[in-house]
Amino acid sequence: MKIPRISGLARACVALCMVAVIWPCAALAERPAAGLLWNRTGLPAVFPLLVVTAPGRDYVVELTDAETATPAMAGYIHGGRFFRLLVPPGRFDVTFHAGSGWAGEEMLFGPATQTMRLEKPLVFRVEDFRTKAGHRIDLRDWAPGERAGLQTRRIALCQTLRLAPEAPPALTLVPTGPDTEQSAGDAPKYGDLWRYRHVAQDRARWDVESRPC
């Protein structure tokens, strides 16, 4: 039985079909975890950026320095899930890319990637010495090619001091009787330690607590 020979063109078509079938699976398998993709500012990220999305597709949010046009940071969003990104201080242009089937940081979601950029930069800064000003962006009603369904509002985190009662106590030697020569707080003489007892004294420790305001 003679086996028919396959032309080079036919082999190329078969290879392209295999790539078309395998590529989407490989892309979905490499889907990033939700959260920070990269931060190139070198600055501490402490200001909140909340993004609300609908399920059905994923998003990449990119922040670019509004003054220098330098890429600052990027985050990956799983559609329909809570997303919060902490942002460094500054004034940033914000761009969203949406799609399904992650193809890497260069290709994003492939040729079907949908992109939208906010008209005005967002400012992240400290106000009144204790308030971290950020933003909340709602993309649930956003349709590709328009900004009508985009909602942005300012949010803030207020910082307050809270006493931490769980701080470990300090042990202080206190005399047990009137015949002890040392007063409380003085170092006892060697051999007289039996005349003293250990008393736990709380040491105050303050924690910084952030809350929406």
C-alpha positions as CSV (number, residue, x, y, z in Angstrom):
1,M,0.0,0.0,0.0
2,K,1.4,3.3,-1.0
3,I,1.2,6.1,1.5
4,P,0.3,9.5,0.0
5,R,2.9,12.2,0.4
6,I,1.8,15.3,2.3
7,S,2.8,18.6,0.7
8,G,4.6,21.3,2.6
9,L,1.6,23.6,2.4
10,A,-0.6,20.9,4.0
11,R,1.9,20.4,6.8
12,A,2.0,24.1,7.4
13,C,-1.8,24.2,7.6
14,V,-1.9,21.4,10.1
15,A,0.8,23.1,12.2
16,L,-1.2,26.4,12.3
17,C,-4.4,24.5,13.3
18,M,-2.5,22.9,16.2
19,V,-1.2,26.2,17.3
20,A,-4.7,27.7,17.2
21,V,-6.0,24.9,19.4
22,I,-3.1,24.8,21.9
23,W,-2.4,28.6,22.2
24,P,-5.6,29.6,24.1
25,C,-5.1,26.7,26.6
26,A,-1.5,27.7,27.2
27,A,-2.5,31.3,27.6
28,L,-5.2,30.5,30.1
29,A,-2.9,28.3,32.1
30,E,-0.5,31.2,32.6
31,R,-3.2,33.6,34.0
32,P,-1.6,35.8,36.6
33,A,-2.8,36.0,40.2
34,A,-4.8,39.0,41.0
35,G,-2.8,41.9,42.4
36,L,0.4,43.7,41.6
37,L,2.2,42.9,38.3
38,W,5.1,45.3,38.8
39,N,6.1,48.5,40.5
40,R,8.9,50.5,38.8
41,T,8.7,53.7,41.0
42,G,10.9,52.5,43.9
43,L,8.5,54.4,46.2
44,P,6.4,52.9,49.0
45,A,2.9,52.0,47.9
46,V,0.4,53.1,50.6
47,F,-2.5,54.8,48.8
48,P,-5.7,52.8,47.9
49,L,-6.9,52.2,44.4
50,L,-10.2,50.1,44.3
51,V,-11.5,48.8,41.0
52,V,-15.0,47.2,40.7
53,T,-15.6,45.0,37.6
54,A,-18.1,42.6,36.2
55,P,-17.4,38.9,35.7
56,G,-16.7,37.5,32.2
57,R,-13.3,39.0,31.4
58,D,-10.1,40.1,33.1
59,Y,-8.4,43.5,33.3
60,V,-4.9,45.0,33.5
61,V,-4.6,48.4,35.1
62,E,-1.6,50.5,34.2
63,L,-0.4,53.7,35.9
64,T,1.9,56.1,34.1
65,D,3.5,59.2,35.6
66,A,1.5,62.1,34.3
67,E,4.5,64.4,34.1
68,T,7.2,62.2,32.6
69,A,5.0,59.5,30.8
70,T,7.1,56.9,32.6
71,P,5.4,53.5,33.3
72,A,4.9,53.4,37.1
73,M,3.1,50.2,38.0
74,A,0.5,47.7,36.8
75,G,-1.9,45.3,38.4
76,Y,-4.0,42.3,37.2
77,I,-7.7,42.1,37.9
78,H,-9.9,39.0,37.9
79,G,-13.3,40.2,36.6
80,G,-16.0,40.2,39.2
81,R,-13.7,39.9,42.2
82,F,-12.7,42.5,44.8
83,F,-9.5,44.3,43.8
84,R,-7.4,46.7,45.7
85,L,-4.0,48.0,44.7
86,L,-1.8,50.2,46.9
87,V,-0.2,53.0,44.9
88,P,2.8,55.2,45.5
89,P,2.3,59.0,45.9
90,G,2.0,60.9,42.7
91,R,-0.2,62.0,39.7
92,F,-0.9,59.2,37.3
93,D,-2.6,58.5,34.0
94,V,-4.7,55.3,34.4
95,T,-5.3,52.9,31.5
96,F,-7.3,49.7,31.5
97,H,-6.9,46.7,29.2
98,A,-9.7,44.1,29.1
99,G,-10.1,40.7,27.5
100,S,-9.8,36.9,28.1
101,G,-7.0,34.5,27.4
102,W,-3.9,36.0,28.9
103,A,-1.0,36.1,26.3
104,G,1.7,37.7,28.5
105,E,2.7,41.3,29.4
106,E,3.6,42.2,25.8
107,M,0.5,40.8,24.1
108,L,-1.9,41.2,27.0
109,F,-5.1,39.5,25.9
110,G,-4.0,39.2,22.2
111,P,-5.5,41.0,19.2
112,A,-8.9,41.2,20.9
113,T,-7.6,43.4,23.8
114,Q,-9.8,46.3,24.6
115,T,-8.2,49.5,25.9
116,M,-9.5,52.5,27.7
117,R,-7.7,55.5,29.3
118,L,-9.2,57.9,31.9
119,E,-9.5,61.4,30.6
120,K,-7.9,63.0,33.6
121,P,-5.0,61.9,35.8
122,L,-5.6,60.6,39.3
123,V,-3.7,62.1,42.3
124,F,-2.6,60.0,45.2
125,R,-1.3,61.9,48.2
126,V,-1.5,62.6,52.0
127,E,-4.1,65.2,53.2
128,D,-4.3,66.8,56.6
129,F,-1.2,64.8,57.8
130,R,-3.2,61.7,58.5
131,T,-5.4,61.0,55.5
132,K,-4.3,58.8,52.6
133,A,-6.3,60.0,49.5
134,G,-7.0,57.4,46.8
135,H,-9.7,56.5,44.3
136,R,-12.4,54.0,43.5
137,I,-13.2,53.1,39.9
138,D,-16.3,51.2,38.8
139,L,-16.1,49.5,35.4
140,R,-19.2,47.3,35.6
141,D,-21.1,49.4,33.1
142,W,-18.2,50.2,30.9
143,A,-18.6,49.2,27.2
144,P,-15.7,49.0,24.8
145,G,-15.1,52.2,22.9
146,E,-16.9,54.5,25.3
147,R,-16.5,56.1,28.8
148,A,-20.1,56.7,29.6
149,G,-20.3,53.8,32.0
150,L,-17.2,54.7,33.9
151,Q,-17.6,55.9,37.4
152,T,-14.7,57.4,39.5
153,R,-14.8,58.8,43.0
154,R,-12.4,59.8,45.7
155,I,-11.8,57.5,48.7
156,A,-9.6,58.0,51.8
157,L,-8.0,56.1,54.6
158,C,-7.7,57.9,57.9
159,Q,-4.9,56.9,60.3
160,T,-5.4,56.8,64.0
161,L,-3.3,55.6,67.0
162,R,-4.6,52.6,68.9
163,L,-3.2,51.3,72.2
164,A,-2.1,47.7,71.8
165,P,-3.0,46.0,75.1
166,E,-1.3,42.8,74.1
167,A,2.1,44.4,74.5
168,P,4.4,42.1,76.7
169,P,4.6,43.3,80.3
170,A,7.9,44.5,81.8
171,L,9.0,42.8,85.0
172,T,10.0,45.1,87.9
173,L,11.6,44.1,91.2
174,V,9.6,45.4,94.2
175,P,10.6,45.1,97.9
176,T,8.5,42.6,99.9
177,G,9.0,44.1,103.3
178,P,9.9,47.3,105.2
179,D,13.3,45.9,106.2
180,T,14.5,46.1,102.7
181,E,17.0,48.9,102.2
182,Q,16.4,49.5,98.5
183,S,13.4,51.3,97.2
184,A,11.2,50.1,94.3
185,G,13.1,50.3,91.1
186,D,16.6,50.2,92.6
187,A,18.8,47.3,91.8
188,P,18.9,44.9,94.8
189,K,22.1,43.7,96.4
190,Y,23.3,40.2,95.7
191,G,22.0,37.9,98.4
192,D,18.9,40.0,99.0
193,L,17.0,38.9,95.9
194,W,14.8,36.7,98.1
195,R,13.4,39.8,99.7
196,Y,12.0,41.0,96.3
197,R,9.2,39.9,94.1
198,H,8.6,40.4,90.3
199,V,5.7,42.6,89.5
200,A,4.4,42.8,85.9
201,Q,3.9,46.4,84.6
202,D,2.3,47.0,81.3
203,R,4.3,48.9,78.7
204,A,2.2,51.1,76.5
205,R,2.6,50.4,72.7
206,W,0.8,52.3,70.0
207,D,-0.2,50.8,66.7
208,V,-1.2,52.8,63.6
209,E,-4.7,51.8,62.4
210,S,-6.1,52.7,59.0
211,R,-9.8,52.9,58.3
212,P,-12.1,54.3,55.6
213,C,-13.2,57.9,56.2
